[in-house]
Amino acid sequence: MIASIVPAAGRSERMGRPKLILSIEGRTVIARVVQALEQGGAKPVVVVTPPRDAAGAGPLIDEAERAGAIVVVAETRPPEMRATFDLGLTHLESSDHPSAVMLAPADSPGITAALVAQLVNHHETAPNSILIPTYQGRRGHPIILPWTMALKSRELPQGAGLNSLIALHPSEVAEVEVSEPSILDDLDTPDDYQRWVPSSARP
């Protein structure tokens, strides 16, 4: 079983408003990501959010639950994605843990069910590898970490991000070439949102 963790506790500072509840083609960003993961076979989907009293957190929690995710609400806002990821791991540890974890940034609206399924299928042939999708030689998201590798995130020194975990284990990385350039997309700024949703089509 491959579960997925969606870190969704960021502040959306560069966007200037809660970005995960913005609408793209009739669905919120968080709903698009959760549904792609579920439909692609990386489930259960664990979404980690900031405290309910944080700006935009209430609608974010509601949207993630409606989309089918298990929502872990942080008691205090995690300082970084790695800490958010670790909260998701702790939840998965409370039951029969999966064989691997798909890490899917919540602000990646280009993740599709087909892409997720492709990575899940590749994991069946390389269960001990860190799988990273690439498009024309550039690495993107989501990635798959074997369970034992995911747990090593807790051993990283303070301030080190999850990219450090990959850098420490280059021989265990397998790149998976995909045909979807959207694996490279993040939704960070108003200009990013403009590329997804022209002003005339925004709600």
N, C-alpha and C positions, 0 to 999 in steps of 0.2 A: 504493500500500500504506500502510495505517495501522498502525504498531506501537503498542504500549502499554508504558508504564513505570509500575511499581507501587513507590513508595517504601515500604520495609518495615523501616526501620532504626531506628525510634523506640524509646524506653525503656519505654513503657507505664506511666509513673509514676503517672498518675491512676487507672489500672485496678488497680494493685497487683500484677499478674502479667502474663505475656506474653499479650497479648490476641489476637494474630493466630492463635494455635493453639487458642483457645476454640472450642467446638462450637455451631453453630446448625443445627437441623434435620438433624443427622447429618453435617454437614460442617464443617471448620474455616473460620474467617473468611477466611483467605488462599486456601483452595481455592475458596470461593464466588466471590471476586473474580476469580481467574485463570480459572476456567471460564466465567464470564459474559463476560469479555473475548474469550476464544477463540471461544466459540459465537456471539458477536455480530459477529465479523469484525475485531477489532482485534488482529492478531497479526503477528509473534511478540510474546509477552508477556514482558517483562523485569522480573523482581522483584529489587530491590536490598535485601540484608539486612545486618545487622551482622556482625562477625566471628563465626566459628563458635563461639568460646569465650564469647560473650556469653550471658547468661541467656536460655534459650528459643530460641536461634538454630539449634541442631541440628535440633530438630523442625520449626521454621519452614522451613528449607532443604529438608528432606525432603518436607514437605507441598507446598511450591510446585513442586518437581520432579515429584512424583507427579501434580499437577494439570495438568502440561504446560508449565510456565514455564521460561524460561531464567533461571537464578539467577546474579546477580553478587554475590559475597560481598566486602564492603568489607574492606580491610586494617585500618582503624581505623574506629570508629563515626563516621559523618558527623555534623557538629554540627547540621544542620538539613535540612529536606526538600529545599531547593534543591540542596544538595551531593549528596544522595542521587540526585536527578533527574539531575544532571550526570554521575554515574557511569553511569547508564543510557544517557545520550546517547553517552558515550564508547564503550560497548559497541556501540551501533547504528552508530556511525561506522566500526567496524572491518570492516564489510561494506557491501553496497549499502544506503545509508540509505533510510528510508521517505519518503514525501511529507509525512507528518504524524505526530504523536505524540499518543496519548491518554494523558493524565495521570490515573491512577486511584489515589486514596489507598487504602492497603491496609486501612484500618479503616472501609471503607464497604460493609457487608454488603448494603445495599439495591441495589447495582448489579446490574442484570439483563441477560441477553443481549438482550432486546427493546429495552431502553434503549440499549445499545451499538450495536445495529444501526440504530436510528433516527438516532443521531448520525453513524455512518459513512455512511449514506445521504445525510444532509444535507451532509456534507463534499463529496460528489460534486458538489453544486450550488454550493457556496461554498468552493472549495479554498484560498483565500487568507485565510479568516476564522478568527479565534479563536472556536471554538464553545463556548458555555456553556449547559448545560441550566437551565431555570428551572421552578419550580412556584409558581403563583400569585404571580409577580413576584419570587420569591426564588431566587437563584442557588445551584447545587449542583455535584455531581460526577457523572461525570468530565468533563473538558474536552478539547478537541482543539486542538492548536497546530500550525500549518504548520511544516514542518521548519526553515525559515530563522528563524521566530519562536522556536522552541524553543531554537535555538542562542544567541539573544540573552540567554538567562538567564545566560550566562557574563559578560556585560558589566555586569550589575547590580552596584552597589557592595556592599561587604561588609556583611552584616547584612540586606540587602534580600531579602525572600521573593519567591516566584513571583507573588504577588498584585500586586507592584510592576510586574512585566512587563506584566500586563493593564492596570494603571492608566496605564502609559506609552503604551499604544496603544488608546485607547478607540474610535477610528474603525474599527478592524479587528475589533471584537468583534461577534459576531452571537449573540443569545440564541435558544435553541430551547425553546419551551414544550413541556413533557412532562406526562404524566398521572400520573407516579409520585412521590408525596411523599417516597419513600425516598431520592431524590437529595440530600435535606437532612440525612440521618442520618450521624452519626459514632459510632464506638464508642470512647468515651474513658473512661467511668467505670463502676463497678458498676451504677449506676442505668440507664445506657444498655443494658448487657447484660440487665438485668432486663426492659426493655421488649421485647427480642428473645426472651429465653428466661426464662419464669417459673421461680422457684426450684424448683418441683416437677418441672420437666422437665430440669433441668441434670444433666449427667453427674457 
